[in-house]
Amino acid sequence: MAFKTADDYSLSRVPLDARRPMWEVFMIRFGSVVCLPLLMTGATIGYGMTMKDVIIATLLGVTIMEIVSFLTGVAGALEGMSTSFLSRWAGFGQLGSSLIGLVISITATGWFGIQNSVFAEGLYSAFRGKVNIQLLMLISGIAITLIVVYGYKMLSYTANIAVPAFIAGVLWATFKMLGNYNMSEILSSPPPGPHLTIGVAATMIAGGFMVGSVITPDLSRFNRNAKDVFWMTLLSLLLGEILLNFIGATMAHAASTSDVVKIMYNLGGWFAALLVIFSTIKINDLNLYAASLGVTNFLDAAFNVKVNRGIVTLIIGIIGTALSMMGILEKFTSFLMILGIAIPPIAGIMVVDYFILRRFKKELEESRAEGKLPEIVEHINPIALLAWLIGALIGYYVQWGIPALNSLVAAGLAHWLISKMWAITTGRKMIRFVKGENA
């Protein structure tokens, strides 16, 4: 049988006949939300809050993430394009979109490698150190890579197995741990740790998934309409956040500790390892998928080199796996965190450009009706790049509120203001950096 990869319309619109049911896209998205890091967040906020305040903070955080996810997701669904590819006609131009693809791909590849190490460490613990950990990293990295090489369909199959397994495992762990406790007392008990405000907790919740909200189009381009995007994003966030935050918080109240990972490992070696495995699979396949889309767009936009997304996935997966085996990526965690700050402003600029300024509305609508790509595209938009820099700096230096949200709003506002001021100054109706265009 020939080795056939899935390009998944990485450099074109996803045609209407290739769109998928809402529940199918939801399952993949839901899998990226329900994971051990979210359970840890729930335990952290529960350690310093009452259960009532945990729910309020969760709903506030979900509201913020849903607004971002829905707006970017609708744009992705309408145009059938991924985040980095759509940015060519939603603010950044061709060369600007290549930078976006590069930032997303480096960030996602780095986290893929780090999560691969976590994955292997879970197996290593289950085997009680009897298997070489580098060998486990190699096996796990290649396994995830092969899943993503085959594209969206394999993401769907994997999510249908890993998501229910992870949720069932967490519920079983919760029942086993809390079976000897009075649930009504836990729900009404004061926080076991130092007090945490609702604002700070909402910041932790919203900030933790902001990058995931920005790259929503990578999945929503397979949605059939805006209604499907709404339910896909809302249900995944609402159900995922409330379920995991609530469970994590109850564990923190019952055990008087925020270290739920330690609690999980105390429940049993293989059981804990399976939770880590199913959690990591769901996150890491999407890390690699986003990275492959970003690199594919980068190579096309910057060098006019078109490469099959599946082949790109294979190369990235091998590189990420090798780096995790060498233990290099852990030293770059701070660098990846800084790159993560640069991603939220992208959403602010794209939303403003696509829904408010609508600079390429006509070209997008006309080409969409024909199932093609717009023939006109900016080479680069300096206004968007300046707004991107402003947003990233504000996200890095202004720590009040939610840094990721601050950077997103600041970048969007800067893009709108500078574009309007430039138009007024030059006497033009619309600012577009298209060669030979004066209006």
Secondary structure as GFF3:
##gff-version 3
##sequence-region A 1 439
A	DSSP	three_ten_helix	16	18	.	.	.	ID=ss1
A	DSSP	alpha_helix	22	33	.	.	.	ID=ss2
A	DSSP	alpha_helix	36	47	.	.	.	ID=ss3
A	DSSP	alpha_helix	51	79	.	.	.	ID=ss4
A	DSSP	alpha_helix	83	86	.	.	.	ID=ss5
A	DSSP	pi_helix	88	92	.	.	.	ID=ss6
A	DSSP	alpha_helix	93	126	.	.	.	ID=ss7
A	DSSP	alpha_helix	133	149	.	.	.	ID=ss8
A	DSSP	alpha_helix	152	178	.	.	.	ID=ss9
A	DSSP	alpha_helix	183	188	.	.	.	ID=ss10
A	DSSP	alpha_helix	198	208	.	.	.	ID=ss11
A	DSSP	alpha_helix	210	214	.	.	.	ID=ss12
A	DSSP	alpha_helix	217	220	.	.	.	ID=ss13
A	DSSP	alpha_helix	226	255	.	.	.	ID=ss14
A	DSSP	alpha_helix	260	266	.	.	.	ID=ss15
A	DSSP	alpha_helix	269	303	.	.	.	ID=ss16
A	DSSP	alpha_helix	309	326	.	.	.	ID=ss17
A	DSSP	three_ten_helix	329	332	.	.	.	ID=ss18
A	DSSP	alpha_helix	333	341	.	.	.	ID=ss19
A	DSSP	alpha_helix	344	351	.	.	.	ID=ss20
A	DSSP	pi_helix	352	357	.	.	.	ID=ss21
A	DSSP	alpha_helix	361	370	.	.	.	ID=ss22
A	DSSP	alpha_helix	382	397	.	.	.	ID=ss23
A	DSSP	alpha_helix	403	426	.	.	.	ID=ss24
###
